[in-house]
Amino acid sequence: MTSVTVDQLRAYLDDSLSDADAARVEQQLRASEPLRARLKEILAQRERGDHSVGSVWRTERLTCPTREQLGSYLLEVLEPGHQEYVEFHLKTAECPVCLANLHDLQESQKGPPASSRRKKYFETSAGLLRKR
């Protein structure tokens, strides 16, 4: 079993490892008290305030598109350059936060069609209006 590096621990905390690598790190964390202590040191360093450009960039997710932009990406209505950037961010960079948001948006699109929602709202509202 290969040892876990400090960079891998940082990537683990940033949720930027592949599923297989994250599972390997978790397994080694369970088995090694010194490794857990090293992880606690890294967390303490972060809490003290790492104010490097890279740290701020990662923690504030400055490169991530907004949820609205992800929805526009799904509808393919972004300007071509922006559409390509969002695609790169999702498919090449594989940002876990944006992929989760995208998946959530895709799932919400699978809901009932607008016509059935509109009918349901009308029926509900009409019932309330009759009672008055």
TAHUCOR-V682745 format. One record per helix or strand of 3 or more residues. SS is the DSSP state (~ for helix, > for strand). FROM is the first residue (numbers start at 1). TO is the last residue. If there is no record, write none. Layout:
# TAHUCOR-V682745
<<SS,FROM,TO> <SS,FROM,TO>>
This chain:
# TAHUCOR-V682745
<<~,6,13> <~,19,31> <~,33,49> <~,53,59> <~,67,75> <~,80,91> <~,96,109> <~,114,131>>
